[in-house]
Amino acid sequence: MVNYWAHSIYMIYLQQKLFNPSSSLISMPSAFNTHKTNPLTQYPQAWDRASKVKLLVLDVDGVLTNGQVWIGADGKESLKAFDIQDGLGIKLLEQCGIPTAIITGRNSKMVLARCEELGIKHVHMGVENKSIALAQVIKALNISLSDCAVMGDDWPDLQMMKNAGFRICPAQAHEAVKESAHFVTIHSGGDRAVREVCDLILKAQNHYDELLNKARN
């Protein structure tokens, strides 16, 4: 029962921080402070961890898409759908000097085309061991695993998520992945889950308001 109420209160607080960071409607007691490790909450330190992110690493199927694979009459994958808000979130991070890397176990021309459209330079497809691919990316960028936010949805993502500074998964992720995550999004993969993470990082690093004001003016 304690865990249930702790989780509920924390989620209200985190949603408030995401969508109305200047609001003072809810004052969190120290036991639920996101800047301290709290064993009673399911996602300790989410805000603090987001403030330190230098690289966002994404799986594709189940993260940037809803996980469905559309197979045509020729037996090959024929379609992938991506969320437009996710794409803008990735571009906004890039504007703030936070690049995105794609690491996926499948090969897809559609994924490659979407990455080119969004300006994602670090794209690893057909990867069996995702942790090795991630090591290559962080070496190229001269950063560490603690600087990375890694978002996956299923068992093949666990190795690359294991030592990341900020481990994230979408709402529909496998339970084993949720158990290892620092943050589980409200939205599902392919339906603004990535944008939710991008907004969290932008707000935690004090970029969100400036970018929003530019968009309004």
C-alpha positions in Angstrom: 0.0 0.0 0.0 2.9 2.4 0.8 4.5 1.7 -2.5 1.2 2.4 -4.3 0.6 5.7 -2.7 4.2 6.8 -3.0 4.2 6.0 -6.8 0.8 7.8 -7.2 2.0 11.0 -5.5 5.3 11.0 -7.3 3.7 10.6 -10.7 1.4 13.6 -10.0 4.5 15.6 -9.1 6.5 14.6 -12.2 3.6 15.3 -14.5 3.2 18.7 -12.9 6.9 19.4 -13.5 6.6 18.3 -17.1 3.6 20.2 -18.1 3.7 23.1 -15.7 7.1 23.4 -14.1 6.4 26.8 -12.5 3.3 25.6 -10.7 3.3 25.4 -6.9 0.0 23.6 -6.5 1.8 20.5 -5.1 4.7 20.8 -2.6 6.4 17.5 -2.4 7.6 16.4 1.0 11.3 15.5 1.2 10.5 11.8 1.2 9.4 12.2 -2.5 12.0 14.6 -3.6 13.1 13.6 -7.1 16.6 14.9 -6.5 17.3 12.2 -3.9 17.2 8.5 -4.2 13.9 7.4 -2.7 13.3 3.6 -2.4 9.5 4.3 -2.0 9.1 5.7 -5.5 9.3 3.7 -8.7 11.3 6.2 -10.6 13.9 7.9 -8.3 15.9 10.8 -9.6 14.2 11.1 -12.9 14.4 14.9 -13.0 18.0 15.0 -11.8 19.1 12.3 -14.2 17.4 14.1 -17.1 19.4 17.3 -16.3 22.7 15.5 -16.9 21.8 13.9 -20.3 24.3 14.5 -23.2 23.0 11.8 -25.6 19.6 10.2 -26.2 19.8 6.6 -27.4 16.7 5.1 -28.9 15.6 1.6 -30.0 13.2 1.8 -33.0 10.5 -0.9 -32.9 8.3 -0.3 -29.8 10.0 3.0 -29.0 9.8 5.2 -32.2 7.1 2.9 -33.5 4.2 1.0 -31.9 6.1 -2.2 -32.3 4.0 -3.6 -35.1 5.8 -5.0 -38.1 3.9 -4.8 -41.4 4.8 -7.6 -43.8 3.9 -7.3 -47.5 3.0 -10.0 -50.0 6.7 -10.3 -50.9 7.5 -11.3 -47.4 9.4 -8.1 -46.6 8.6 -5.3 -44.2 6.4 -2.8 -46.1 5.5 0.0 -43.6 6.6 1.8 -40.5 4.7 4.7 -38.9 6.6 7.4 -36.9 5.1 10.0 -34.7 5.6 13.6 -35.9 5.9 15.0 -32.4 8.7 12.6 -31.5 10.6 13.9 -34.5 10.3 17.5 -33.4 11.4 16.6 -29.9 14.6 15.0 -31.4 15.2 18.1 -33.4 14.8 20.3 -30.4 17.3 18.3 -28.4 19.7 18.6 -31.3 19.3 22.4 -31.3 20.4 22.3 -27.7 23.5 20.3 -28.4 22.1 16.9 -27.3 22.3 14.4 -30.2 20.3 11.3 -30.7 21.6 7.8 -31.6 19.6 5.0 -33.0 20.5 1.4 -32.2 18.2 -1.3 -33.5 18.3 -5.0 -34.2 16.5 -4.7 -37.6 17.6 -3.3 -40.9 15.1 -0.9 -42.5 15.4 1.6 -45.3 12.4 3.4 -43.7 14.3 3.9 -40.5 17.3 5.2 -42.4 15.1 7.6 -44.3 13.5 8.9 -41.1 17.0 9.4 -39.5 18.2 11.3 -42.5 15.1 13.5 -42.3 15.7 14.3 -38.7 19.5 14.7 -39.0 20.4 11.8 -36.8 24.0 10.9 -37.6 24.6 8.0 -35.3 22.5 5.1 -36.7 23.3 1.4 -36.0 21.0 -1.1 -37.6 21.0 -4.9 -37.7 22.7 -4.9 -34.3 22.9 -8.1 -32.3 24.7 -6.8 -29.3 23.4 -3.3 -28.7 25.8 -2.5 -25.8 28.8 -2.9 -28.2 27.1 -0.4 -30.6 26.5 2.0 -27.8 30.1 1.8 -26.7 31.2 2.8 -30.2 28.8 5.8 -30.1 30.0 7.1 -26.8 33.6 6.7 -27.8 33.0 8.7 -30.9 31.4 11.5 -28.9 33.9 11.3 -26.0 31.3 10.9 -23.4 30.5 8.2 -20.8 27.5 5.8 -20.2 26.5 8.0 -17.3 25.9 10.8 -19.8 23.4 8.7 -21.8 19.6 8.4 -21.6 18.8 5.1 -23.2 15.2 4.1 -24.1 14.2 0.6 -25.0 11.1 -1.6 -24.7 12.2 -5.3 -24.6 14.8 -7.8 -23.5 17.3 -7.0 -26.4 17.6 -3.5 -25.0 18.5 -4.5 -21.4 22.2 -4.8 -22.0 22.6 -1.3 -23.5 20.3 0.2 -20.8 22.1 -1.6 -17.9 24.7 1.0 -17.1 23.2 4.1 -18.6 22.8 7.3 -16.5 19.1 7.5 -17.3 17.2 4.3 -18.3 13.8 4.9 -19.9 11.0 2.8 -21.4 7.6 3.5 -22.9 4.3 2.6 -21.2 3.8 -0.7 -23.1 7.4 -2.0 -22.5 7.9 -5.5 -21.2 7.7 -5.7 -17.4 11.3 -6.8 -17.1 12.4 -3.6 -18.8 10.1 -1.5 -16.6 11.7 -3.0 -13.5 15.1 -1.7 -14.6 13.9 1.7 -15.8 14.4 5.0 -13.9 11.4 6.4 -15.8 8.4 4.9 -17.6 6.6 7.2 -19.9 2.9 7.9 -19.8 2.7 7.4 -23.6 3.4 4.3 -25.6 6.0 3.8 -28.3 5.1 5.4 -31.6 2.7 7.7 -29.8 4.6 10.6 -28.3 6.7 8.5 -25.8 9.9 9.9 -27.2 8.6 13.5 -27.2 7.7 13.0 -23.5 11.3 12.1 -22.8 12.6 15.0 -25.0 10.4 17.5 -23.1 11.5 16.1 -19.8 15.2 16.6 -20.7 14.6 20.0 -22.2 12.8 21.2 -19.0 15.3 19.6 -16.7 18.1 21.4 -18.5 16.2 24.8 -18.7 15.8 24.9 -22.5 12.1 24.2 -22.8 10.7 27.7 -22.0 13.2 29.5 -24.3 12.4 27.1 -27.2 8.6 27.5 -26.6 8.8 31.3 -26.6 10.7 31.2 -29.9 8.0 29.0 -31.4 5.3 31.4 -30.2 7.0 34.6 -31.5 
